[in-house]
Amino acid sequence: MKALLLAGGLGTRLRPLTEQLPKPMALVGNRPWIEHLIVQLRDQGIRKFVLALKHYPELIRRHLGDGSRYGVTIDYVIEQEALGTAGAIKNAEPLLDERFLVFNADIVQHIDVKPLLRFHQESGATVTIGLMEVEEPSAFGVVELSDRGEIRRFVEKPKPGETTSKRVNAGIYVMNKEALAYIPPGREVSIERETFPSLIEQGAGLYGFPLQGYWLDIGTRERYRKVHWDLLDRKLKLMIHGQEQNKGIWVGKDVRIGDGALLIPPVILGDGVRIGDKAIIGPYTVIGEGCHIAARARLSETILWDGCIVKEGAQLYQCVFGYDSEIEAGHILYEAYAQRMKEEVSV
């Protein structure tokens, strides 16, 4: 079975980190999230992928290539203009099989898809939506199911008392190719507002299936950090590159740690990291490959992408810095976000 990964999102709420980067390429534990997703699905037996791209497609294509280094095959389809979720699926139609999986590739998840596939086949559904249960459904579109799992209706951002359901669309679908007949070609089409209601109206077999596992949209700064803290706490069980030298401290290759430096778990240090004398790193800190942290620097609850330089005595608390950022000596920063320190810092 093929999996179609929808990877064309702008990631506007994660800017400036995603200013010139597709949102699925945002790092999670020092690896682009989309790489984690492909590896995770490969390990569940899915070896053929189609990636639907729009913004900066060359960055994803250059990183993933034809998929051979992951033991999979990857084909690409590029939107020339914004087509929406359903429009992006329709645009990929020539590359899809009679039955296929769809994933919103900017949602971090760790889910076993086999029960979803089994339900889809046994129910005779045309489309099955994977559902996750959330504590506070008012920010989502809630799904109401019949006893057989058929979707009765969607309730967008429900008010108290409007529905008892807490199940929301997880952005994971199993689709039969016949469902694409309900999507008009060549224009922007919302799957939630147009395609799914049309399937319900036509009685075309739209079902929902509750999923089990980890699921979180990384669309905000707060949730982006939460994904990392969940990774460090092992609530999100993605592979962490590097060796766990002490409990909660993962260290990559060719890492050098200076005299008197202190690592307070949980911490991840990528390949080639340099930690200066008497620096204090952690807790809840992820340092990307090739980063240099100078003497007496202090980092806590902070995420650095590859190639960052933190100069002597700088202090970072609850910060996220993108590739090759530079933090000057003695700077004290709280909740700062930037792609580079040469650019404007968003606080």
Phi, psi and omega in degrees: 000142176270152172242127175264120179256118180274105190236034183256008185291149181283325184068041187298326184282350175261003178297147011274359181301324184254023181301320180229043186208130174297139184306320179294350177270359175301139183286138170232111184060041175071015174226142176305136182305320184297331175293315175305316184297314180297316180296318180299315180288324175302318181291346174262009173099004179267120187241356181238128184231146168238128180251123177265116187240158171216297186275125180048053184299331184296333180293318178289316182297320180293323182285315187269333181059218180274003178088356188297327181288349175256001181076028180225173171246140182232126169250156184234145171225134188243130176280131175278335174216161183299129184242357184073173184298309182294320179298324178293323177294314179300322181296334180269002188310316183298340183262000188260152177273181181293337174219137185205160175264151175230135177230132164289112193280002177254012175254123180281126180212157174220091192225139173280117184273352184298316177298326177295315179296319180295317179297316181302316182291317184287330183279341185075021182292153169274319175223134172241126178264126171287134185240142172241144177268131181240155180290318184239096187278357189294343179266004187235175167266115185272146182247131175253132185246153167280175179297334181273356180095004178283139183281125180273314181195164173251139176240110185280122178046067187294144173274161179307131178087353183282334177201155177264352182286143172239017181267130183236157176297121183272359183073025177232125184226149162250129184229139165275145186299334179299336179295337182291345175295341180272002181248116179292142182277158166078013177211168178289129182225127176273126180290326181284320187267339182242302189292309182296315175301325178294319178297320178296313182299322182274357183061040190268010174088056176260117184240164175231149181221123180292129180262157175241140177135194183270140180203127178200127174284124183269028187287352177236161180300318182297316181287330176297317177293319181300320177304318180290321179293324177293324175297314181294326177278357180066021168289328172256113192263047170287156177292134173257123180286138182112169180264138175277097186284318171230165184300119177084009177234109181256130186233127179281192181282149173055044177264136178239130183240124186287171180297134176075003177289147184236128174252120181253111186292155002273144184213143170239128174244119180286174179302141173074014180287144175240125179245124184283171181301136173061017172287152177239121185239122177107174003280175177050063181224135179236121183244123185286174184296139175073011179284147177241120179248118187282175182301142174062016172286157182226120180234128179219136179049050188227145179238124176244130173280176187302146170079013182281152177235122175247116188275175193304130173076000178292150180231126181237125179233123178055045181251156171225122179236135181280188187308135169061026176288153181231126180246123187288160181301136175078355179292140175241116187233135176240131175051041178267141178230131178199153171278318173216147177290342177291339178264176181293134178274134177261119185243000000 
